[in-house]
Amino acid sequence: MTLRNYLILCAAGSLLTVLILLLVPSVGESIEGLLIAFLSTAN
Amino acid sequence: MKILKIVLQMVGFVVLIGAVTIGTLRIQRSSADGATVVFPGGEMVAGELHTGAEPNWSFTDDIFTIELQLNDPMATRRIFILESEGKIYVVSGYMKSFLGKIWKEWAFDADEGNDEGVLRVSNVRYPRQLIRIEEGDVLNGVAAKLLAKYSGVPTPVSAEAIATARADIEDGNSWIFELTPR
């Protein structure tokens, strides 16, 4: 993959991620739940 | 060589998406009513605003974390709470570590003058002022409660353990703020 195509892929992936998190709040809540579980596992 | 390049590209992509996800959630949560354990929140609106006499704070012994809003700049954190001798305290640990200096921004803010805020516990909001306690015998009770509640030390906590925890506070590794009414 050329650098140009890779940068386009990264930009598209980032944009899609932001859109999903903004439009589907439950996705963000699930990710946050995973982060909390990961951090708790502090013990 | 080609495989290594593909692997590096994949790792870079995954790291980027992870960073974008955390950044987006952080920004989203910064305007939410209250905080989560992971992300700070915005102004607390929900919950009855308490007026009148101070409650018996011993009920907080059964509450692991509370929400504390600082007013200027407005931000809410979810943190530990301690009750000792009828007064309540919040604690911020790891203050001398690299991560602590990044993660515990609220404590530095409070110490530098952003010391007025609101405590929300059991869906009741209490206007508070934060006063940092750096030394004194009051720290004995605070240290004992900190060890018993959050470190699982059996009660009664030994004088030696209390002295060690108190020294940790007086050395500035852990910061203690009393939450006084305002």
gemmi code that builds the backbone of each chain (N, CA, C; Angstrom):
import gemmi

chains = {
    "A": [
        ("MET", (0.849, -1.195, 0.000), (0.000, 0.000, 0.000), (0.887, 1.248, 0.000)),
        ("THR", (0.567, 2.181, -0.851), (1.368, 3.409, -0.888), (1.053, 4.262, 0.338)),
        ("LEU", (1.966, 5.170, 0.644), (1.769, 6.052, 1.799), (0.477, 6.854, 1.645)),
        ("ARG", (0.227, 7.295, 0.422), (-0.975, 8.110, 0.175), (-2.242, 7.308, 0.501)),
        ("ASN", (-2.286, 6.073, 0.025), (-3.464, 5.238, 0.292), (-3.598, 4.929, 1.779)),
        ("TYR", (-2.449, 4.727, 2.436), (-2.477, 4.431, 3.878), (-3.030, 5.623, 4.660)),
        ("LEU", (-2.603, 6.819, 4.299), (-3.099, 8.019, 4.989), (-4.594, 8.206, 4.740)),
        ("ILE", (-5.046, 7.896, 3.532), (-6.485, 7.983, 3.230), (-7.256, 6.981, 4.090)),
        ("LEU", (-6.705, 5.765, 4.208), (-7.338, 4.733, 5.044), (-7.434, 5.203, 6.500)),
        ("CYS", (-6.347, 5.789, 7.009), (-6.337, 6.270, 8.399), (-7.368, 7.380, 8.598)),
        ("ALA", (-7.424, 8.308, 7.655), (-8.376, 9.418, 7.761), (-9.809, 8.894, 7.718)),
        ("ALA", (-10.071, 7.965, 6.804), (-11.426, 7.412, 6.680), (-11.801, 6.624, 7.939)),
        ("GLY", (-10.859, 5.851, 8.448), (-11.116, 5.080, 9.670), (-11.409, 5.978, 10.854)),
        ("SER", (-10.646, 7.057, 10.976), (-10.853, 7.997, 12.084), (-12.224, 8.660, 11.978)),
        ("LEU", (-12.560, 9.096, 10.773), (-13.847, 9.763, 10.553), (-15.004, 8.818, 10.862)),
        ("LEU", (-14.887, 7.586, 10.398), (-15.935, 6.590, 10.647), (-16.079, 6.319, 12.149)),
        ("THR", (-14.953, 6.246, 12.843), (-14.974, 6.014, 14.296), (-15.720, 7.133, 15.011)),
        ("VAL", (-15.378, 8.371, 14.662), (-16.034, 9.526, 15.298), (-17.530, 9.505, 15.011)),
        ("LEU", (-17.896, 9.232, 13.761), (-19.317, 9.218, 13.394), (-20.082, 8.144, 14.161)),
        ("ILE", (-19.501, 6.954, 14.262), (-20.175, 5.864, 14.989), (-20.376, 6.254, 16.451)),
        ("LEU", (-19.336, 6.830, 17.068), (-19.438, 7.195, 18.489), (-20.479, 8.295, 18.705)),
        ("LEU", (-20.586, 9.208, 17.735), (-21.546, 10.302, 17.879), (-22.975, 9.837, 17.612)),
        ("LEU", (-23.132, 8.933, 16.652), (-24.482, 8.544, 16.220), (-25.037, 7.356, 16.998)),
        ("VAL", (-24.151, 6.537, 17.573), (-24.612, 5.346, 18.313), (-24.019, 5.395, 19.726)),
        ("PRO", (-24.673, 6.126, 20.653), (-24.113, 6.312, 21.999), (-23.821, 5.001, 22.729)),
        ("SER", (-24.596, 3.952, 22.433), (-24.392, 2.682, 23.149), (-23.009, 2.091, 22.866)),
        ("VAL", (-22.452, 2.402, 21.697), (-21.102, 1.912, 21.379), (-20.090, 2.537, 22.345)),
        ("GLY", (-20.214, 3.850, 22.553), (-19.317, 4.539, 23.485), (-19.453, 4.006, 24.897)),
        ("GLU", (-20.700, 3.740, 25.300), (-20.929, 3.219, 26.656), (-20.293, 1.844, 26.825)),
        ("SER", (-20.389, 1.020, 25.786), (-19.785, -0.321, 25.857), (-18.267, -0.225, 25.965)),
        ("ILE", (-17.680, 0.656, 25.159), (-16.216, 0.823, 25.192), (-15.785, 1.327, 26.569)),
        ("GLU", (-16.566, 2.259, 27.116), (-16.234, 2.794, 28.440), (-16.335, 1.699, 29.501)),
        ("GLY", (-17.335, 0.833, 29.359), (-17.466, -0.298, 30.278), (-16.249, -1.207, 30.224)),
        ("LEU", (-15.755, -1.442, 29.015), (-14.549, -2.270, 28.854), (-13.340, -1.596, 29.500)),
        ("LEU", (-13.227, -0.277, 29.306), (-12.106, 0.463, 29.905), (-12.156, 0.386, 31.429)),
        ("ILE", (-13.362, 0.535, 31.993), (-13.518, 0.466, 33.453), (-13.126, -0.923, 33.950)),
        ("ALA", (-13.589, -1.956, 33.238), (-13.247, -3.332, 33.630), (-11.740, -3.551, 33.558)),
        ("PHE", (-11.117, -3.019, 32.510), (-9.666, -3.160, 32.336), (-8.919, -2.460, 33.472)),
        ("LEU", (-9.346, -1.230, 33.786), (-8.672, -0.474, 34.845), (-8.881, -1.133, 36.202)),
        ("SER", (-10.092, -1.645, 36.447), (-10.383, -2.299, 37.729), (-9.518, -3.537, 37.898)),
        ("THR", (-9.401, -4.317, 36.830), (-8.601, -5.545, 36.883), (-7.152, -5.220, 37.196)),
        ("ALA", (-6.014, -2.437, 38.574), (-5.834, -1.718, 39.836), (-5.740, -2.698, 40.991)),
        ("ASN", (-6.407, -3.836, 40.857), (-6.353, -4.821, 41.936), (-5.184, -5.730, 41.706)),
    ],
    "B": [
        ("MET", (10.433, -8.419, 4.689), (10.413, -6.948, 4.807), (9.015, -6.399, 4.509)),
        ("LYS", (8.392, -6.999, 3.475), (7.060, -6.536, 3.095), (6.043, -6.856, 4.195)),
        ("ILE", (6.210, -8.051, 4.808), (5.289, -8.450, 5.882), (5.436, -7.510, 7.075)),
        ("LEU", (6.697, -7.166, 7.399), (6.950, -6.248, 8.522), (6.249, -4.910, 8.280)),
        ("LYS", (6.320, -4.431, 7.049), (5.687, -3.151, 6.708), (4.172, -3.230, 6.913)),
        ("ILE", (3.586, -4.348, 6.472), (2.131, -4.516, 6.614), (1.745, -4.582, 8.093)),
        ("VAL", (2.552, -5.323, 8.876), (2.264, -5.441, 10.316), (2.344, -4.067, 10.979)),
        ("LEU", (3.380, -3.303, 10.651), (3.534, -1.966, 11.237), (2.370, -1.057, 10.843)),
        ("GLN", (1.934, -1.171, 9.602), (0.796, -0.359, 9.159), (-0.469, -0.732, 9.930)),
        ("MET", (-0.661, -2.033, 10.146), (-1.853, -2.483, 10.881), (-1.807, -2.001, 12.332)),
        ("VAL", (-0.631, -2.137, 12.960), (-0.489, -1.682, 14.350), (-0.749, -0.179, 14.434)),
        ("GLY", (-0.180, 0.566, 13.499), (-0.383, 2.015, 13.480), (-1.846, 2.374, 13.337)),
        ("PHE", (-2.553, 1.637, 12.487), (-3.975, 1.908, 12.256), (-4.791, 1.626, 13.525)),
        ("VAL", (-4.497, 0.497, 14.165), (-5.232, 0.129, 15.389), (-4.978, 1.156, 16.500)),
        ("VAL", (-3.720, 1.568, 16.658), (-3.385, 2.568, 17.686), (-4.103, 3.886, 17.394)),
        ("LEU", (-4.116, 4.274, 16.126), (-4.788, 5.523, 15.737), (-6.275, 5.466, 16.071)),
        ("ILE", (-6.939, 4.366, 15.709), (-8.382, 4.253, 15.964), (-8.651, 4.249, 17.475)),
        ("GLY", (-7.785, 3.582, 18.240), (-7.930, 3.596, 19.707), (-7.809, 4.999, 20.266)),
        ("ALA", (-6.821, 5.748, 19.781), (-6.617, 7.118, 20.267), (-7.788, 8.014, 19.876)),
        ("VAL", (-8.287, 7.850, 18.653), (-9.434, 8.656, 18.202), (-10.667, 8.332, 19.050)),
        ("THR", (-10.852, 7.052, 19.366), (-11.993, 6.631, 20.185), (-11.934, 7.279, 21.570)),
        ("ILE", (-10.778, 7.173, 22.223), (-10.643, 7.727, 23.577), (-10.780, 9.252, 23.544)),
        ("GLY", (-10.181, 9.883, 22.545), (-10.291, 11.338, 22.423), (-11.726, 11.789, 22.216)),
        ("THR", (-12.451, 11.065, 21.368), (-13.855, 11.416, 21.099), (-14.706, 11.247, 22.358)),
        ("LEU", (-14.514, 10.123, 23.063), (-15.287, 9.887, 24.288), (-14.965, 10.946, 25.341)),
        ("ARG", (-13.688, 11.321, 25.430), (-13.259, 12.333, 26.414), (-13.969, 13.661, 26.151)),
        ("ILE", (-14.030, 14.048, 24.883), (-14.689, 15.314, 24.522), (-16.194, 15.207, 24.754)),
        ("GLN", (-16.775, 14.061, 24.370), (-18.217, 13.853, 24.572), (-18.583, 13.966, 26.047)),
        ("ARG", (-17.791, 13.314, 26.902), (-18.115, 13.258, 28.332), (-17.880, 14.598, 29.029)),
        ("SER", (-17.069, 15.464, 28.438), (-16.717, 16.711, 29.122), (-17.910, 17.641, 29.283)),
        ("SER", (-19.001, 17.365, 28.562), (-20.193, 18.201, 28.724), (-21.335, 17.416, 29.365)),
        ("ALA", (-21.050, 16.190, 29.820), (-22.098, 15.358, 30.420), (-22.383, 15.800, 31.856)),
        ("ASP", (-23.553, 15.429, 32.360), (-23.935, 15.729, 33.745), (-23.248, 14.724, 34.664)),
        ("GLY", (-22.068, 15.104, 35.175), (-21.341, 14.210, 36.072), (-20.278, 13.409, 35.350)),
        ("ALA", (-19.490, 12.696, 36.145), (-18.313, 12.006, 35.617), (-18.462, 10.498, 35.717)),
        ("THR", (-17.636, 9.792, 34.954), (-17.490, 8.351, 35.139), (-16.097, 8.116, 35.725)),
        ("VAL", (-15.796, 6.865, 36.036), (-14.480, 6.559, 36.605), (-13.377, 6.913, 35.612)),
        ("VAL", (-13.668, 6.747, 34.329), (-12.624, 6.921, 33.311), (-12.501, 8.367, 32.855)),
        ("PHE", (-13.641, 9.013, 32.581), (-13.596, 10.341, 31.975), (-14.215, 11.399, 32.885)),
        ("PRO", (-13.597, 12.590, 32.962), (-14.216, 13.707, 33.680), (-15.494, 14.145, 32.971)),
        ("GLY", (-16.399, 14.777, 33.726), (-17.649, 15.246, 33.140), (-17.778, 16.746, 33.263)),
        ("GLY", (-18.972, 17.238, 32.928), (-19.240, 18.669, 32.996), (-20.031, 19.017, 34.240)),
        ("GLU", (-20.788, 20.104, 34.149), (-21.535, 20.606, 35.304), (-22.594, 19.595, 35.751)),
        ("MET", (-22.707, 19.437, 37.072), (-23.722, 18.533, 37.620), (-25.033, 19.299, 37.785)),
        ("VAL", (-26.081, 18.783, 37.194), (-27.380, 19.454, 37.220), (-28.402, 18.625, 37.995)),
        ("ALA", (-28.384, 17.322, 37.785), (-29.378, 16.451, 38.419), (-29.123, 16.341, 39.918)),
        ("GLY", (-30.192, 16.065, 40.652), (-30.068, 15.851, 42.092), (-30.511, 17.061, 42.882)),
        ("GLU", (-31.088, 16.787, 44.047), (-31.568, 17.851, 44.934), (-30.384, 18.639, 45.489)),
        ("LEU", (-30.525, 19.979, 45.560), (-29.472, 20.827, 46.126), (-29.688, 20.940, 47.633)),
        ("HIS", (-28.725, 20.463, 48.413), (-28.872, 20.408, 49.868), (-28.724, 21.797, 50.489)),
        ("THR", (-29.604, 22.101, 51.440), (-29.451, 23.304, 52.259), (-29.682, 22.882, 53.705)),
        ("GLY", (-29.200, 23.704, 54.634), (-29.442, 23.391, 56.037), (-28.273, 22.683, 56.680)),
        ("ALA", (-28.589, 21.981, 57.777), (-27.539, 21.374, 58.603), (-26.796, 20.271, 57.858)),
        ("GLU", (-25.565, 20.059, 58.295), (-24.755, 18.985, 57.726), (-25.352, 17.625, 58.098)),
        ("PRO", (-25.347, 16.685, 57.164), (-25.815, 15.336, 57.510), (-24.760, 14.585, 58.321)),
        ("ASN", (-25.141, 13.435, 58.838), (-24.167, 12.530, 59.452), (-23.461, 11.791, 58.310)),
        ("TRP", (-22.213, 12.160, 58.097), (-21.515, 11.680, 56.901), (-21.080, 10.220, 56.975)),
        ("SER", (-21.363, 9.554, 58.094), (-20.901, 8.164, 58.218), (-21.522, 7.257, 57.150)),
        ("PHE", (-22.631, 7.712, 56.532), (-23.242, 6.890, 55.475), (-22.308, 6.726, 54.279)),
        ("THR", (-21.317, 7.622, 54.161), (-20.393, 7.513, 53.022), (-19.428, 6.333, 53.175)),
        ("ASP", (-19.420, 5.710, 54.360), (-18.567, 4.522, 54.532), (-18.957, 3.416, 53.554)),
        ("ASP", (-20.229, 3.429, 53.149), (-20.713, 2.385, 52.235), (-20.663, 2.834, 50.776)),
        ("ILE", (-20.104, 4.021, 50.527), (-20.070, 4.558, 49.161), (-18.623, 4.612, 48.695)),
        ("PHE", (-18.343, 3.943, 47.582), (-16.954, 3.791, 47.134), (-16.428, 5.067, 46.474)),
        ("THR", (-17.209, 5.654, 45.580), (-16.776, 6.889, 44.914), (-17.919, 7.894, 44.881)),
        ("ILE", (-17.533, 9.166, 44.802), (-18.511, 10.253, 44.692), (-18.119, 11.125, 43.500)),
        ("GLU", (-19.020, 12.042, 43.136), (-18.701, 12.989, 42.068), (-18.387, 14.340, 42.698)),
        ("LEU", (-17.289, 14.938, 42.270), (-16.888, 16.246, 42.783), (-16.672, 17.192, 41.608)),
        ("GLN", (-17.449, 18.273, 41.621), (-17.335, 19.284, 40.566), (-16.528, 20.460, 41.092)),
        ("LEU", (-15.554, 20.920, 40.318), (-14.866, 22.176, 40.619), (-15.407, 23.229, 39.655)),
        ("ASN", (-15.554, 24.465, 40.156), (-16.354, 25.441, 39.412), (-15.611, 26.242, 38.353)),
        ("ASP", (-14.288, 26.424, 38.506), (-13.607, 27.348, 37.598), (-12.198, 26.877, 37.272)),
        ("PRO", (-11.965, 26.144, 36.212), (-12.927, 25.755, 35.181), (-13.848, 24.636, 35.658)),
        ("MET", (-15.030, 24.601, 35.061), (-16.060, 23.646, 35.445), (-15.707, 22.248, 34.944)),
        ("ALA", (-15.536, 21.331, 35.875), (-15.278, 19.934, 35.499), (-15.601, 19.049, 36.691)),
        ("THR", (-16.053, 17.844, 36.408), (-16.435, 16.910, 37.462), (-15.577, 15.664, 37.389)),
        ("ARG", (-15.166, 15.189, 38.562), (-14.375, 13.967, 38.668), (-15.087, 12.971, 39.570)),
        ("ARG", (-14.836, 11.691, 39.348), (-15.357, 10.655, 40.252), (-14.182, 10.159, 41.086)),
        ("ILE", (-14.274, 10.334, 42.407), (-13.123, 10.063, 43.273), (-13.551, 9.418, 44.593)),
        ("PHE", (-12.547, 8.986, 45.363), (-12.775, 8.363, 46.670), (-13.259, 9.402, 47.681)),
        ("ILE", (-13.997, 8.930, 48.700), (-14.417, 9.810, 49.798), (-14.164, 9.109, 51.130)),
        ("LEU", (-13.754, 9.903, 52.120), (-13.471, 9.382, 53.457), (-14.211, 10.218, 54.481)),
        ("GLU", (-14.780, 9.560, 55.488), (-15.366, 10.283, 56.619), (-14.519, 10.005, 57.848)),
        ("SER", (-14.176, 11.071, 58.574), (-13.418, 10.894, 59.810), (-13.833, 11.968, 60.799)),
        ("GLU", (-14.250, 11.546, 61.983), (-14.649, 12.461, 63.058), (-15.710, 13.456, 62.584)),
        ("GLY", (-16.661, 12.959, 61.776), (-17.786, 13.784, 61.357), (-17.515, 14.680, 60.163)),
        ("LYS", (-16.266, 14.694, 59.683), (-15.943, 15.521, 58.517), (-15.642, 14.612, 57.328)),
        ("ILE", (-15.747, 15.185, 56.120), (-15.482, 14.370, 54.928), (-14.268, 14.904, 54.177)),
        ("TYR", (-13.576, 13.966, 53.550), (-12.331, 14.273, 52.847), (-12.310, 13.539, 51.513)),
        ("VAL", (-11.617, 14.137, 50.545), (-11.329, 13.424, 49.298), (-9.821, 13.261, 49.203)),
        ("VAL", (-9.419, 12.216, 48.511), (-7.995, 11.878, 48.459), (-7.550, 11.765, 47.004)),
        ("SER", (-6.330, 12.207, 46.756), (-5.736, 12.068, 45.430), (-4.338, 11.482, 45.610)),
        ("GLY", (-4.144, 10.268, 45.138), (-2.869, 9.581, 45.323), (-1.928, 9.753, 44.138)),
        ("TYR", (-0.735, 9.199, 44.275), (0.280, 9.193, 43.196), (0.629, 10.601, 42.726)),
        ("MET", (0.589, 11.580, 43.638), (0.750, 12.970, 43.212), (2.166, 13.311, 42.758)),
        ("LYS", (3.137, 12.505, 43.141), (4.514, 12.803, 42.722), (4.936, 11.988, 41.500)),
        ("SER", (4.040, 11.116, 41.038), (4.388, 10.286, 39.886), (4.078, 11.037, 38.593)),
        ("PHE", (4.685, 10.591, 37.510), (4.456, 11.219, 36.199), (2.977, 11.131, 35.816)),
        ("LEU", (2.394, 9.929, 35.977), (0.986, 9.748, 35.615), (0.076, 10.574, 36.514)),
        ("GLY", (0.433, 10.656, 37.805), (-0.372, 11.433, 38.739), (-0.453, 12.888, 38.331)),
        ("LYS", (0.665, 13.414, 37.843), (0.686, 14.830, 37.460), (-0.205, 15.095, 36.251)),
        ("ILE", (-0.437, 14.060, 35.446), (-1.329, 14.209, 34.291), (-2.767, 13.913, 34.705)),
        ("TRP", (-2.937, 12.788, 35.420), (-4.269, 12.252, 35.692), (-4.994, 13.020, 36.790)),
        ("LYS", (-4.231, 13.576, 37.744), (-4.841, 14.205, 38.920), (-4.861, 15.722, 38.800)),
        ("GLU", (-5.175, 16.183, 37.611), (-5.180, 17.617, 37.333), (-6.108, 18.373, 38.292)),
        ("TRP", (-7.234, 17.726, 38.659), (-8.208, 18.395, 39.524), (-7.592, 18.788, 40.868)),
        ("ALA", (-6.708, 17.932, 41.400), (-6.119, 18.216, 42.713), (-5.174, 19.418, 42.630)),
        ("PHE", (-4.392, 19.482, 41.564), (-3.514, 20.648, 41.380), (-4.356, 21.912, 41.221)),
        ("ASP", (-5.444, 21.811, 40.459), (-6.351, 22.952, 40.275), (-6.890, 23.431, 41.624)),
        ("ALA", (-7.372, 22.474, 42.420), (-7.972, 22.821, 43.713), (-6.944, 23.480, 44.624)),
        ("ASP", (-5.720, 22.979, 44.584), (-4.665, 23.524, 45.444), (-4.248, 24.922, 44.995)),
        ("GLU", (-4.464, 25.199, 43.704), (-4.032, 26.491, 43.162), (-5.149, 27.532, 43.173)),
        ("GLY", (-6.293, 27.209, 43.807), (-7.321, 28.231, 43.960), (-8.679, 27.887, 43.396)),
        ("ASN", (-8.760, 26.857, 42.550), (-10.066, 26.424, 42.036), (-10.681, 25.498, 43.088)),
        ("ASP", (-11.001, 26.107, 44.258), (-11.321, 25.282, 45.425), (-12.791, 25.321, 45.820)),
        ("GLU", (-13.645, 25.866, 44.951), (-15.076, 25.847, 45.243), (-15.768, 24.915, 44.263)),
        ("GLY", (-16.698, 24.134, 44.787), (-17.365, 23.190, 43.899), (-18.588, 22.581, 44.537)),
        ("VAL", (-18.977, 21.450, 43.992), (-20.185, 20.759, 44.440), (-19.871, 19.273, 44.552)),
        ("LEU", (-20.304, 18.705, 45.667), (-20.201, 17.261, 45.879), (-21.561, 16.652, 45.568)),
        ("ARG", (-21.587, 15.562, 44.801), (-22.858, 14.862, 44.593), (-22.706, 13.430, 45.085)),
        ("VAL", (-23.561, 13.095, 46.041), (-23.532, 11.745, 46.592), (-24.975, 11.321, 46.858)),
        ("SER", (-25.315, 10.114, 46.459), (-26.689, 9.603, 46.592), (-27.698, 10.564, 45.970)),
        ("ASN", (-27.320, 11.146, 44.840), (-28.180, 12.047, 44.065), (-28.592, 13.306, 44.829)),
        ("VAL", (-27.746, 13.736, 45.779), (-27.940, 15.021, 46.458), (-26.669, 15.833, 46.245)),
        ("ARG", (-26.840, 17.127, 45.914), (-25.685, 17.997, 45.660), (-25.426, 18.892, 46.875)),
        ("TYR", (-24.159, 18.927, 47.301), (-23.752, 19.715, 48.459), (-22.695, 20.733, 48.018)),
        ("PRO", (-22.981, 22.047, 48.104), (-21.941, 23.037, 47.776), (-20.785, 22.914, 48.768)),
        ("ARG", (-19.554, 22.909, 48.249), (-18.386, 22.634, 49.099), (-17.221, 23.548, 48.775)),
        ("GLN", (-16.363, 23.724, 49.775), (-15.049, 24.327, 49.551), (-13.998, 23.286, 49.909)),
        ("LEU", (-12.945, 23.210, 49.104), (-11.881, 22.233, 49.354), (-10.738, 22.910, 50.100)),
        ("ILE", (-10.340, 22.313, 51.210), (-9.206, 22.827, 51.981), (-8.187, 21.706, 52.108)),
        ("ARG", (-7.000, 21.932, 51.554), (-5.983, 20.873, 51.607), (-5.418, 20.750, 53.021)),
        ("ILE", (-5.351, 19.521, 53.505), (-4.797, 19.234, 54.830), (-3.431, 18.590, 54.613)),
        ("GLU", (-2.384, 19.309, 55.000), (-1.029, 18.811, 54.722), (-0.346, 18.215, 55.942)),
        ("GLU", (-0.847, 18.551, 57.147), (-0.207, 18.019, 58.349), (-1.188, 18.097, 59.512)),
        ("GLY", (-0.793, 17.491, 60.634), (-1.623, 17.563, 61.832), (-2.207, 16.217, 62.215)),
        ("ASP", (-2.658, 16.143, 63.473), (-3.164, 14.875, 64.003), (-4.470, 14.434, 63.352)),
        ("VAL", (-5.167, 15.382, 62.701), (-6.400, 15.005, 62.007), (-6.103, 13.936, 60.945)),
        ("LEU", (-4.864, 13.914, 60.473), (-4.487, 12.942, 59.437), (-4.442, 11.513, 59.970)),
        ("ASN", (-4.353, 11.352, 61.293), (-4.356, 9.986, 61.845), (-5.678, 9.282, 61.542)),
        ("GLY", (-6.779, 9.999, 61.804), (-8.093, 9.421, 61.536), (-8.323, 9.215, 60.048)),
        ("VAL", (-7.870, 10.180, 59.255), (-8.026, 10.086, 57.797), (-7.219, 8.901, 57.257)),
        ("ALA", (-5.983, 8.760, 57.742), (-5.120, 7.664, 57.277), (-5.718, 6.310, 57.659)),
        ("ALA", (-6.247, 6.222, 58.886), (-6.850, 4.957, 59.335), (-8.033, 4.587, 58.451)),
        ("LYS", (-8.877, 5.579, 58.130), (-10.049, 5.308, 57.290), (-9.628, 4.948, 55.868)),
        ("LEU", (-8.617, 5.645, 55.365), (-8.117, 5.366, 54.011), (-7.624, 3.919, 53.901)),
        ("LEU", (-6.880, 3.478, 54.900), (-6.339, 2.111, 54.885), (-7.454, 1.075, 55.012)),
        ("ALA", (-8.399, 1.348, 55.920), (-9.465, 0.368, 56.161), (-10.426, 0.288, 54.981)),
        ("LYS", (-10.752, 1.453, 54.404), (-11.792, 1.483, 53.369), (-11.265, 1.093, 51.992)),
        ("TYR", (-10.062, 1.558, 51.653), (-9.599, 1.376, 50.274), (-8.411, 0.429, 50.124)),
        ("SER", (-7.773, 0.060, 51.229), (-6.649, -0.877, 51.112), (-6.958, -2.220, 51.758)),
        ("GLY", (-8.162, -2.331, 52.355), (-8.564, -3.612, 52.935), (-7.810, -3.982, 54.200)),
        ("VAL", (-7.230, -2.983, 54.874), (-6.513, -3.264, 56.122), (-7.544, -3.535, 57.218)),
        ("PRO", (-7.389, -4.640, 57.977), (-8.374, -4.950, 59.022), (-8.371, -3.892, 60.123)),
        ("THR", (-9.561, -3.633, 60.671), (-9.663, -2.670, 61.777), (-9.591, -3.416, 63.107)),
        ("PRO", (-9.087, -2.816, 64.187), (-8.485, -1.483, 64.192), (-7.132, -1.470, 63.478)),
        ("VAL", (-6.909, -0.405, 62.722), (-5.656, -0.273, 61.966), (-4.520, 0.005, 62.951)),
        ("SER", (-3.391, -0.653, 62.754), (-2.270, -0.511, 63.692), (-1.678, 0.897, 63.630)),
        ("ALA", (-1.117, 1.321, 64.766), (-0.504, 2.656, 64.846), (0.639, 2.785, 63.839)),
        ("GLU", (1.336, 1.677, 63.612), (2.465, 1.706, 62.670), (1.977, 1.976, 61.242)),
        ("ALA", (0.892, 1.287, 60.860), (0.338, 1.481, 59.509), (-0.184, 2.908, 59.349)),
        ("ILE", (-0.824, 3.423, 60.401), (-1.341, 4.797, 60.350), (-0.186, 5.787, 60.188)),
        ("ALA", (0.892, 5.569, 60.945), (2.046, 6.477, 60.867), (2.656, 6.465, 59.466)),
        ("THR", (2.709, 5.281, 58.848), (3.271, 5.174, 57.489), (2.398, 5.926, 56.486)),
        ("ALA", (1.070, 5.721, 56.588), (0.152, 6.393, 55.660), (0.173, 7.899, 55.883)),
        ("ARG", (0.264, 8.313, 57.155), (0.306, 9.749, 57.450), (1.582, 10.375, 56.873)),
        ("ALA", (2.699, 9.662, 57.000), (3.961, 10.172, 56.447), (3.856, 10.315, 54.929)),
        ("ASP", (3.151, 9.384, 54.297), (2.958, 9.437, 52.843), (2.177, 10.696, 52.449)),
        ("ILE", (1.198, 11.052, 53.282), (0.413, 12.266, 53.025), (1.270, 13.508, 53.284)),
        ("GLU", (1.988, 13.508, 54.403), (2.781, 14.693, 54.754), (3.957, 14.894, 53.797)),
        ("ASP", (4.388, 13.805, 53.149), (5.452, 13.923, 52.142), (4.921, 14.415, 50.797)),
        ("GLY", (3.585, 14.473, 50.666), (2.999, 14.975, 49.423), (2.763, 13.918, 48.365)),
        ("ASN", (2.912, 12.646, 48.724), (2.613, 11.588, 47.746), (1.107, 11.445, 47.549)),
        ("SER", (0.367, 11.595, 48.648), (-1.101, 11.617, 48.572), (-1.570, 12.963, 49.110)),
        ("TRP", (-2.548, 13.546, 48.439), (-3.101, 14.825, 48.887), (-4.492, 14.585, 49.458)),
        ("ILE", (-4.769, 15.258, 50.586), (-6.064, 15.148, 51.251), (-6.717, 16.526, 51.274)),
        ("PHE", (-7.978, 16.575, 50.865), (-8.742, 17.824, 50.946), (-9.962, 17.594, 51.832)),
        ("GLU", (-10.172, 18.500, 52.789), (-11.427, 18.470, 53.539), (-12.485, 19.186, 52.710)),
        ("LEU", (-13.697, 18.622, 52.686), (-14.810, 19.251, 51.974), (-15.673, 19.967, 52.998)),
        ("THR", (-15.492, 21.288, 53.095), (-16.257, 22.062, 54.074), (-17.469, 22.685, 53.388)),
        ("PRO", (-18.550, 22.910, 54.146), (-19.733, 23.534, 53.531), (-19.454, 24.988, 53.166)),
        ("ARG", (-20.154, 25.504, 52.155), (-20.011, 26.925, 51.801), (-21.379, 27.494, 51.455)),
    ],
}
model = gemmi.Model(1)
for chain_id, residues in chains.items():
    chain = gemmi.Chain(chain_id)
    for i, (resn, *xyz) in enumerate(residues, 1):
        res = gemmi.Residue()
        res.name, res.seqid = resn, gemmi.SeqId(i, " ")
        for name, pos in zip(("N", "CA", "C"), xyz):
            atom = gemmi.Atom()
            atom.name, atom.element = name, gemmi.Element(name[0])
            atom.pos, atom.b_iso = gemmi.Position(*pos), 0.0
            res.add_atom(atom)
        chain.add_residue(res)
    model.add_chain(chain)
structure = gemmi.Structure()
structure.add_model(model)
structure.setup_entities()
